[in-house]
């Protein structure tokens, strides 16, 4: 049963005095704390009444937040061999973040499209946070209070986008490497914060064609989810539906020395948050 028809049944039962009409996930997140309480009441009502939902296998699963207002990703937030560690960061150091546009989002089982002319396509499984409260300059101690829930993300990346002579200034080309259509698979669902006992102890895995390439844990992060939320919110006001993706552990293709080929399948999973399955395909030629 879809959400709005279920809410109509719930309202007709007289069990609730508050009406919730939502047209999108952003509507639901806009008043998350109150809506989450109502959703829990709804779930209890449906279970008690024996009302069956729609089997997941019969649905086409889209990204839980198809057009986030903002998406911020952490760069190098897990120790690399012989490099960064939590104990080794300088006092006052801050997370290294970059933005992906919302048009990069794709579903957890959709194809990822290889940009024409590029072959070094890499995978990055990540824990992502979904913001549920508008907040500015929040402290790390209060940062998780504005998080509605968590989901699995894959920060797909082009490693060769910056060819010699293409740019006239030094430094990484984050836009060229990160911002391509379908380069941000999200989902399959948002798990509310109340149902994730400890976001600091979640296993992350990435399989490519069935072989495990990444196997890490969020306990290894250099900057915690709270520190990342606080850092971003000092610069930008966070809004319901914003995504903060917290970095990827070791095992990316750039470290292993090989990359995705057309037809390869990525399976990204964060413990308790569900798994994705995305195939790399060539772009369909435009007519």
C-alpha contacts under 8 A as a table, 3 or more apart, distances in Angstrom:
res1	aa1	res2	aa2	distance
1	X	5	X	6.84
1	X	6	X	6.18
1	X	52	X	6.89
1	X	53	X	4.32
1	X	54	X	5.11
2	X	5	X	5.76
2	X	6	X	6.16
2	X	53	X	7.49
2	X	54	X	7.43
3	X	6	X	5.12
3	X	7	X	6.14
4	X	7	X	4.97
4	X	8	X	6.27
4	X	21	X	6.55
4	X	22	X	7.03
5	X	8	X	5.01
5	X	9	X	6.41
6	X	9	X	5.15
6	X	10	X	6.18
6	X	42	X	7.78
6	X	46	X	7.92
7	X	10	X	4.85
7	X	11	X	6.01
7	X	19	X	7.86
7	X	20	X	7.13
7	X	21	X	7.92
7	X	42	X	7.17
8	X	11	X	5.08
8	X	12	X	6.10
9	X	12	X	5.13
9	X	13	X	6.32
10	X	13	X	5.26
10	X	14	X	7.10
10	X	15	X	6.53
10	X	16	X	7.08
10	X	42	X	6.58
10	X	45	X	7.16
11	X	14	X	5.57
11	X	15	X	6.50
11	X	16	X	5.88
11	X	17	X	7.46
11	X	18	X	7.94
11	X	19	X	7.00
12	X	15	X	7.84
13	X	16	X	7.82
14	X	17	X	7.17
16	X	19	X	7.58
20	X	35	X	7.66
22	X	25	X	7.47
22	X	27	X	5.54
22	X	28	X	6.14
23	X	27	X	6.41
24	X	27	X	5.25
24	X	28	X	6.69
25	X	28	X	4.98
25	X	29	X	6.19
25	X	64	X	7.10
25	X	65	X	6.18
25	X	241	X	7.84
26	X	29	X	5.01
26	X	30	X	5.97
26	X	65	X	7.23
26	X	240	X	6.78
26	X	241	X	5.72
27	X	30	X	5.19
27	X	31	X	7.50
28	X	31	X	6.36
28	X	32	X	6.17
28	X	35	X	6.60
29	X	32	X	4.53
29	X	35	X	7.78
29	X	131	X	7.84
29	X	132	X	5.24
29	X	133	X	7.76
29	X	148	X	7.38
29	X	240	X	5.48
29	X	241	X	6.27
30	X	132	X	6.54
30	X	133	X	7.09
30	X	240	X	5.39
30	X	241	X	7.71
31	X	34	X	5.96
31	X	35	X	6.02
31	X	132	X	7.30
31	X	133	X	7.42
32	X	35	X	4.99
32	X	36	X	5.68
32	X	132	X	5.52
32	X	133	X	7.12
32	X	148	X	6.70
33	X	36	X	5.26
33	X	37	X	6.57
33	X	132	X	7.75
33	X	148	X	7.90
34	X	37	X	5.39
34	X	38	X	6.54
35	X	38	X	5.03
35	X	39	X	6.08
36	X	39	X	4.98
36	X	40	X	6.28
37	X	40	X	5.26
37	X	41	X	6.45
38	X	41	X	5.04
38	X	42	X	6.11
39	X	42	X	4.86
39	X	43	X	6.11
40	X	43	X	5.09
40	X	44	X	6.29
41	X	44	X	5.19
41	X	45	X	6.17
42	X	45	X	5.01
42	X	46	X	6.16
43	X	46	X	5.21
43	X	47	X	6.15
44	X	47	X	5.19
44	X	48	X	6.01
45	X	48	X	5.14
45	X	49	X	6.01
46	X	49	X	5.16
46	X	50	X	6.06
46	X	51	X	5.15
46	X	52	X	7.44
47	X	50	X	5.13
47	X	51	X	6.31
47	X	52	X	7.85
48	X	51	X	7.82
54	X	58	X	7.28
54	X	59	X	7.81
55	X	58	X	5.58
55	X	59	X	7.18
56	X	59	X	5.34
61	X	107	X	6.68
61	X	108	X	7.12
61	X	109	X	7.25
61	X	188	X	6.84
62	X	66	X	7.25
62	X	106	X	7.25
62	X	107	X	4.50
62	X	108	X	6.76
62	X	109	X	7.97
62	X	187	X	7.85
62	X	188	X	7.41
63	X	66	X	5.13
63	X	105	X	7.21
63	X	106	X	5.98
63	X	107	X	4.25
63	X	108	X	6.28
63	X	185	X	7.18
63	X	186	X	5.22
63	X	187	X	5.54
63	X	188	X	6.55
63	X	189	X	7.45
64	X	107	X	7.96
64	X	186	X	6.94
64	X	187	X	5.96
64	X	188	X	6.83
64	X	189	X	5.58
64	X	190	X	6.48
65	X	68	X	5.82
65	X	186	X	7.82
65	X	241	X	6.79
66	X	102	X	7.59
66	X	105	X	6.36
66	X	106	X	7.27
66	X	107	X	8.00
67	X	102	X	5.14
67	X	103	X	7.02
67	X	105	X	7.10
68	X	71	X	6.55
68	X	102	X	5.65
68	X	241	X	5.31
68	X	242	X	5.29
68	X	243	X	6.60
69	X	102	X	7.00
69	X	239	X	7.41
69	X	241	X	6.29
69	X	242	X	5.42
70	X	99	X	7.61
70	X	100	X	7.76
70	X	101	X	7.06
70	X	102	X	6.82
70	X	241	X	7.74
70	X	242	X	4.86
70	X	243	X	6.26
71	X	99	X	5.69
71	X	100	X	5.50
71	X	101	X	6.51
71	X	102	X	6.81
71	X	242	X	5.94
71	X	243	X	4.66
71	X	244	X	5.88
71	X	245	X	7.59
72	X	97	X	6.38
72	X	98	X	5.67
72	X	99	X	4.55
72	X	100	X	6.41
72	X	243	X	6.26
72	X	244	X	4.86
72	X	245	X	6.24
73	X	97	X	5.48
73	X	98	X	5.38
73	X	99	X	6.04
73	X	100	X	7.28
73	X	155	X	8.00
73	X	244	X	5.82
73	X	245	X	4.63
73	X	246	X	6.13
73	X	247	X	6.69
74	X	77	X	6.28
74	X	95	X	6.90
74	X	96	X	5.80
74	X	97	X	4.50
74	X	98	X	6.51
74	X	228	X	8.00
74	X	244	X	7.88
74	X	245	X	6.22
74	X	246	X	5.13
74	X	247	X	4.78
75	X	95	X	7.78
75	X	96	X	5.41
75	X	97	X	5.75
75	X	98	X	7.18
75	X	247	X	5.91
76	X	79	X	7.49
76	X	80	X	7.92
76	X	96	X	7.36
76	X	247	X	6.29
76	X	248	X	7.20
77	X	95	X	7.58
77	X	96	X	7.94
77	X	221	X	5.60
77	X	222	X	5.17
77	X	223	X	6.34
77	X	246	X	7.11
77	X	247	X	5.11
77	X	248	X	6.78
77	X	249	X	7.76
78	X	84	X	7.45
78	X	85	X	7.42
78	X	220	X	6.01
78	X	221	X	4.85
78	X	222	X	5.57
78	X	247	X	6.86
78	X	248	X	6.45
78	X	249	X	5.36
78	X	250	X	7.31
79	X	83	X	6.33
79	X	84	X	4.83
79	X	85	X	4.98
79	X	86	X	7.58
79	X	220	X	7.27
79	X	221	X	7.39
79	X	222	X	6.87
79	X	249	X	7.58
79	X	250	X	7.77
80	X	83	X	5.14
80	X	84	X	5.96
80	X	85	X	7.77
80	X	250	X	6.56
81	X	84	X	7.95
84	X	88	X	6.42
84	X	89	X	7.14
84	X	222	X	7.83
85	X	88	X	5.08
85	X	89	X	6.67
85	X	222	X	6.20
86	X	89	X	5.88
86	X	221	X	7.47
86	X	222	X	4.59
86	X	223	X	7.37
89	X	93	X	6.50
90	X	93	X	5.47
94	X	231	X	7.21
95	X	223	X	6.44
95	X	227	X	7.89
95	X	228	X	6.40
95	X	231	X	7.18
98	X	174	X	7.04
100	X	104	X	6.81
100	X	175	X	7.66
100	X	178	X	6.62
100	X	179	X	5.60
101	X	104	X	5.72
101	X	105	X	7.90
101	X	179	X	6.50
102	X	105	X	5.66
103	X	180	X	7.93
103	X	181	X	6.08
103	X	182	X	7.58
104	X	179	X	6.26
104	X	180	X	5.65
104	X	181	X	4.39
104	X	182	X	4.83
104	X	183	X	5.13
104	X	184	X	5.29
105	X	181	X	7.12
105	X	182	X	5.50
105	X	183	X	6.51
105	X	184	X	4.59
105	X	185	X	5.71
105	X	186	X	6.80
106	X	110	X	6.49
106	X	112	X	7.87
106	X	181	X	7.94
106	X	182	X	4.95
106	X	183	X	7.23
106	X	184	X	5.96
106	X	185	X	4.71
106	X	186	X	6.49
107	X	110	X	5.16
107	X	185	X	5.37
107	X	186	X	5.83
107	X	187	X	6.82
107	X	188	X	7.37
108	X	185	X	5.38
108	X	186	X	5.50
108	X	187	X	5.24
108	X	188	X	5.25
108	X	275	X	7.71
108	X	276	X	4.68
108	X	277	X	6.17
108	X	278	X	6.67
109	X	276	X	5.91
109	X	277	X	4.95
109	X	278	X	5.19
110	X	185	X	7.83
110	X	277	X	7.56
110	X	278	X	5.59
110	X	279	X	7.26
111	X	182	X	7.49
111	X	278	X	5.27
111	X	279	X	4.91
111	X	280	X	5.91
111	X	281	X	6.46
112	X	182	X	5.22
112	X	183	X	6.50
112	X	278	X	6.28
112	X	279	X	5.92
112	X	280	X	4.82
112	X	281	X	6.15
113	X	181	X	7.22
113	X	182	X	6.26
113	X	183	X	7.77
113	X	280	X	5.81
113	X	281	X	5.05
113	X	282	X	5.60
113	X	283	X	5.60
114	X	118	X	7.21
114	X	119	X	7.71
114	X	121	X	7.40
114	X	262	X	7.59
114	X	280	X	6.48
114	X	281	X	5.96
114	X	282	X	5.24
114	X	283	X	6.28
115	X	118	X	5.93
115	X	180	X	7.41
115	X	282	X	7.48
115	X	283	X	6.93
116	X	282	X	7.48
116	X	283	X	6.96
118	X	121	X	7.49
118	X	158	X	7.34
118	X	160	X	7.05
118	X	161	X	7.34
119	X	158	X	7.79
119	X	160	X	7.72
119	X	259	X	7.56
119	X	260	X	7.61
119	X	261	X	7.36
120	X	158	X	5.75
120	X	159	X	5.42
120	X	160	X	5.95
120	X	258	X	7.78
120	X	259	X	5.39
120	X	260	X	6.87
121	X	156	X	7.11
121	X	157	X	5.71
121	X	158	X	4.74
121	X	159	X	6.35
121	X	259	X	5.62
121	X	260	X	5.43
121	X	261	X	7.79
122	X	156	X	5.76
122	X	157	X	5.09
122	X	158	X	6.27
122	X	159	X	6.90
122	X	252	X	6.61
122	X	253	X	5.46
122	X	254	X	7.03
122	X	259	X	5.68
122	X	260	X	6.27
123	X	154	X	6.65
123	X	155	X	6.45
123	X	156	X	4.98
123	X	157	X	6.57
123	X	206	X	7.96
123	X	252	X	6.02
123	X	253	X	6.78
123	X	260	X	7.97
123	X	266	X	7.55
124	X	154	X	5.22
124	X	155	X	4.97
124	X	156	X	6.07
124	X	157	X	7.85
124	X	206	X	7.65
124	X	247	X	7.91
124	X	248	X	5.52
124	X	249	X	7.77
124	X	252	X	6.28
125	X	152	X	7.39
125	X	153	X	5.93
125	X	154	X	4.60
125	X	155	X	6.57
125	X	204	X	6.76
125	X	205	X	6.77
125	X	206	X	6.05
125	X	214	X	7.72
125	X	247	X	7.92
125	X	248	X	5.67
125	X	249	X	7.68
125	X	268	X	5.53
125	X	269	X	7.09
125	X	270	X	7.87
126	X	152	X	6.20
126	X	153	X	5.06
126	X	154	X	5.88
126	X	155	X	7.17
126	X	204	X	7.07
126	X	245	X	6.29
126	X	246	X	6.17
126	X	247	X	5.59
126	X	248	X	5.15
126	X	249	X	7.97
126	X	270	X	7.40
127	X	150	X	7.08
127	X	151	X	6.30
127	X	152	X	5.43
127	X	153	X	6.14
127	X	204	X	7.68
127	X	218	X	7.70
127	X	245	X	5.88
127	X	246	X	5.72
127	X	247	X	7.26
127	X	270	X	6.56
128	X	150	X	5.66
128	X	151	X	5.28
128	X	152	X	5.98
128	X	153	X	5.95
128	X	243	X	6.55
128	X	244	X	5.54
128	X	245	X	4.02
128	X	246	X	5.97
129	X	147	X	6.51
129	X	148	X	7.70
129	X	149	X	6.07
129	X	150	X	4.67
129	X	151	X	6.51
129	X	243	X	5.63
129	X	244	X	5.13
129	X	245	X	6.21
129	X	246	X	7.86
130	X	147	X	5.77
130	X	148	X	5.65
130	X	149	X	5.38
130	X	150	X	5.88
130	X	151	X	7.54
130	X	190	X	7.84
130	X	240	X	7.58
130	X	241	X	5.91
130	X	242	X	5.90
130	X	243	X	4.91
130	X	244	X	6.73
131	X	134	X	7.77
131	X	146	X	5.86
131	X	147	X	4.50
131	X	148	X	5.42
131	X	149	X	7.34
131	X	238	X	7.17
131	X	239	X	6.45
131	X	240	X	4.97
131	X	241	X	5.37
131	X	242	X	5.27
131	X	243	X	6.41
131	X	244	X	7.94
132	X	146	X	5.56
132	X	147	X	5.32
132	X	148	X	4.48
132	X	149	X	7.87
132	X	239	X	7.02
132	X	240	X	4.33
132	X	241	X	6.34
133	X	146	X	4.88
133	X	147	X	7.06
133	X	148	X	7.65
133	X	238	X	7.55
133	X	239	X	6.10
133	X	240	X	5.28
134	X	146	X	7.35
134	X	237	X	6.96
134	X	238	X	5.38
134	X	239	X	4.36
134	X	240	X	5.97
135	X	138	X	6.51
135	X	146	X	7.16
135	X	233	X	6.94
135	X	237	X	5.72
135	X	238	X	5.28
135	X	239	X	6.77
136	X	233	X	5.05
136	X	234	X	6.27
136	X	236	X	6.91
136	X	237	X	4.56
136	X	238	X	6.34
137	X	230	X	6.33
137	X	231	X	7.82
137	X	233	X	4.80
137	X	234	X	4.21
137	X	235	X	7.53
137	X	237	X	7.41
138	X	142	X	6.39
138	X	143	X	5.88
138	X	229	X	7.77
138	X	230	X	5.32
138	X	233	X	6.28
138	X	234	X	7.17
139	X	142	X	5.38
139	X	143	X	5.88
139	X	230	X	5.51
140	X	143	X	4.90
140	X	144	X	7.81
140	X	226	X	4.88
140	X	227	X	5.30
140	X	229	X	7.32
140	X	230	X	5.35
141	X	144	X	7.66
141	X	226	X	7.17
142	X	145	X	5.54
142	X	146	X	7.68
142	X	226	X	7.87
143	X	146	X	5.96
143	X	147	X	7.40
143	X	226	X	5.18
143	X	227	X	7.71
143	X	229	X	6.04
143	X	230	X	6.08
144	X	147	X	5.11
144	X	225	X	7.96
144	X	226	X	6.13
144	X	229	X	7.94
147	X	150	X	7.95
147	X	193	X	6.85
148	X	192	X	5.77
148	X	193	X	5.78
149	X	190	X	5.86
149	X	191	X	5.23
149	X	192	X	3.95
149	X	193	X	4.31
149	X	194	X	7.80
150	X	190	X	5.50
150	X	191	X	5.30
150	X	192	X	6.46
150	X	193	X	6.59
150	X	273	X	7.17
151	X	186	X	7.04
151	X	187	X	5.60
151	X	188	X	7.49
151	X	189	X	6.26
151	X	190	X	5.03
151	X	191	X	6.35
151	X	270	X	7.69
151	X	273	X	5.64
151	X	274	X	7.74
152	X	186	X	5.98
152	X	187	X	5.31
152	X	188	X	7.27
152	X	189	X	7.98
152	X	268	X	7.27
152	X	269	X	6.22
152	X	270	X	5.66
152	X	273	X	6.11
152	X	274	X	6.82
152	X	275	X	7.10
152	X	276	X	7.64
153	X	184	X	6.81
153	X	185	X	5.85
153	X	186	X	4.80
153	X	187	X	6.61
153	X	245	X	7.12
153	X	268	X	7.47
154	X	183	X	7.70
154	X	184	X	5.74
154	X	185	X	5.49
154	X	186	X	6.90
154	X	268	X	6.74
155	X	178	X	7.57
155	X	183	X	6.51
155	X	184	X	5.52
155	X	185	X	7.52
156	X	178	X	6.86
156	X	183	X	4.91
156	X	184	X	6.27
157	X	177	X	5.51
157	X	178	X	5.12
157	X	183	X	7.06
158	X	161	X	5.86
158	X	176	X	7.61
158	X	177	X	4.67
158	X	178	X	6.58
159	X	162	X	7.85
159	X	177	X	6.28
159	X	254	X	7.45
160	X	163	X	6.46
160	X	177	X	7.63
161	X	173	X	7.53
161	X	176	X	5.86
161	X	177	X	5.63
162	X	166	X	6.43
162	X	167	X	7.25
162	X	172	X	7.69
162	X	173	X	6.40
162	X	176	X	7.34
162	X	177	X	7.76
163	X	166	X	5.55
163	X	167	X	7.91
164	X	167	X	7.52
165	X	168	X	6.77
167	X	170	X	7.64
173	X	176	X	5.35
173	X	177	X	6.07
174	X	177	X	5.13
174	X	178	X	5.68
174	X	179	X	7.54
175	X	178	X	5.45
175	X	179	X	5.16
176	X	179	X	6.11
176	X	180	X	7.76
177	X	180	X	7.91
178	X	183	X	7.02
179	X	183	X	6.80
180	X	183	X	5.50
181	X	184	X	7.98
182	X	185	X	6.63
185	X	276	X	7.80
185	X	278	X	7.89
186	X	189	X	7.94
186	X	276	X	7.91
187	X	190	X	6.66
187	X	273	X	7.92
187	X	274	X	7.22
187	X	275	X	7.57
187	X	276	X	6.84
188	X	273	X	7.82
188	X	274	X	6.13
188	X	275	X	6.72
188	X	276	X	6.44
189	X	273	X	7.14
189	X	274	X	7.18
190	X	273	X	7.29
191	X	195	X	6.59
191	X	196	X	7.19
191	X	273	X	6.23
192	X	195	X	5.58
192	X	196	X	6.99
193	X	196	X	5.28
193	X	197	X	7.79
194	X	197	X	7.03
196	X	199	X	6.34
196	X	272	X	7.74
198	X	201	X	5.84
198	X	202	X	7.43
199	X	202	X	6.00
199	X	218	X	7.14
200	X	217	X	7.96
200	X	218	X	5.16
200	X	219	X	4.96
200	X	224	X	7.69
201	X	217	X	6.19
201	X	218	X	5.38
201	X	219	X	5.12
202	X	217	X	5.40
202	X	218	X	5.34
202	X	219	X	7.29
202	X	270	X	6.62
202	X	271	X	5.39
202	X	272	X	7.89
203	X	215	X	7.12
203	X	216	X	5.75
203	X	217	X	4.36
203	X	218	X	6.55
203	X	270	X	5.82
203	X	271	X	5.13
204	X	214	X	7.30
204	X	215	X	5.69
204	X	216	X	5.16
204	X	217	X	5.65
204	X	218	X	7.35
204	X	249	X	7.91
204	X	268	X	7.67
204	X	269	X	5.83
204	X	270	X	4.53
204	X	271	X	6.33
205	X	212	X	7.01
205	X	213	X	7.44
205	X	214	X	5.07
205	X	215	X	4.51
205	X	216	X	6.52
205	X	267	X	8.00
205	X	268	X	5.94
205	X	269	X	5.37
205	X	270	X	6.56
206	X	212	X	5.81
206	X	213	X	5.61
206	X	214	X	4.83
206	X	215	X	6.76
206	X	266	X	6.86
206	X	267	X	5.53
206	X	268	X	4.52
206	X	269	X	6.43
207	X	210	X	5.29
207	X	211	X	4.96
207	X	212	X	4.19
207	X	213	X	5.51
207	X	214	X	7.02
207	X	265	X	8.00
207	X	266	X	5.79
207	X	267	X	4.97
207	X	268	X	6.56
208	X	211	X	5.29
208	X	212	X	6.49
208	X	213	X	6.66
208	X	264	X	6.79
208	X	265	X	5.58
208	X	266	X	4.75
208	X	267	X	6.39
209	X	264	X	5.97
209	X	265	X	5.15
209	X	266	X	6.63
210	X	265	X	7.89
210	X	267	X	7.74
212	X	215	X	7.13
213	X	251	X	5.26
213	X	252	X	7.02
214	X	249	X	6.73
214	X	250	X	6.10
214	X	251	X	4.50
214	X	252	X	6.80
215	X	249	X	7.29
215	X	250	X	7.55
215	X	251	X	7.43
216	X	220	X	7.55
216	X	249	X	5.53
216	X	250	X	7.16
217	X	220	X	5.82
217	X	221	X	7.96
217	X	249	X	7.54
218	X	221	X	5.64
221	X	224	X	5.95
221	X	247	X	7.84
223	X	227	X	5.91
223	X	228	X	6.53
224	X	227	X	5.16
224	X	228	X	6.34
225	X	228	X	5.12
225	X	229	X	6.22
225	X	246	X	6.47
226	X	229	X	5.22
226	X	230	X	6.14
227	X	230	X	5.12
227	X	231	X	5.99
228	X	231	X	5.02
228	X	232	X	6.16
228	X	244	X	7.91
228	X	246	X	7.50
229	X	232	X	5.31
229	X	233	X	6.04
229	X	244	X	7.31
230	X	233	X	5.17
230	X	234	X	6.29
231	X	234	X	5.44
231	X	235	X	7.07
232	X	235	X	5.46
232	X	236	X	5.93
232	X	237	X	7.91
232	X	238	X	7.80
233	X	236	X	4.92
233	X	237	X	5.28
233	X	238	X	5.89
234	X	237	X	7.34
238	X	242	X	6.58
239	X	242	X	5.73
249	X	252	X	7.79
250	X	255	X	7.66
251	X	255	X	6.32
251	X	256	X	6.56
252	X	255	X	5.56
252	X	256	X	6.46
253	X	256	X	4.91
253	X	257	X	5.75
253	X	258	X	5.24
253	X	259	X	5.14
253	X	260	X	7.84
254	X	257	X	5.36
254	X	258	X	6.67
254	X	259	X	7.26
260	X	264	X	6.12
260	X	280	X	7.41
261	X	264	X	5.57
261	X	280	X	7.04
262	X	279	X	7.83
262	X	280	X	5.11
262	X	281	X	5.09
262	X	282	X	6.52
263	X	279	X	6.01
263	X	280	X	5.37
263	X	281	X	5.93
264	X	279	X	5.68
264	X	280	X	5.65
265	X	277	X	6.68
265	X	278	X	5.60
265	X	279	X	4.31
265	X	280	X	6.45
266	X	276	X	7.62
266	X	277	X	5.64
266	X	278	X	5.24
266	X	279	X	6.24
266	X	280	X	7.98
267	X	275	X	6.53
267	X	276	X	5.29
267	X	277	X	4.56
267	X	278	X	6.62
268	X	275	X	5.54
268	X	276	X	5.17
268	X	277	X	6.81
269	X	273	X	7.15
269	X	274	X	5.84
269	X	275	X	4.18
269	X	276	X	6.34
270	X	273	X	5.40
270	X	274	X	6.33
270	X	275	X	6.87
271	X	274	X	6.95
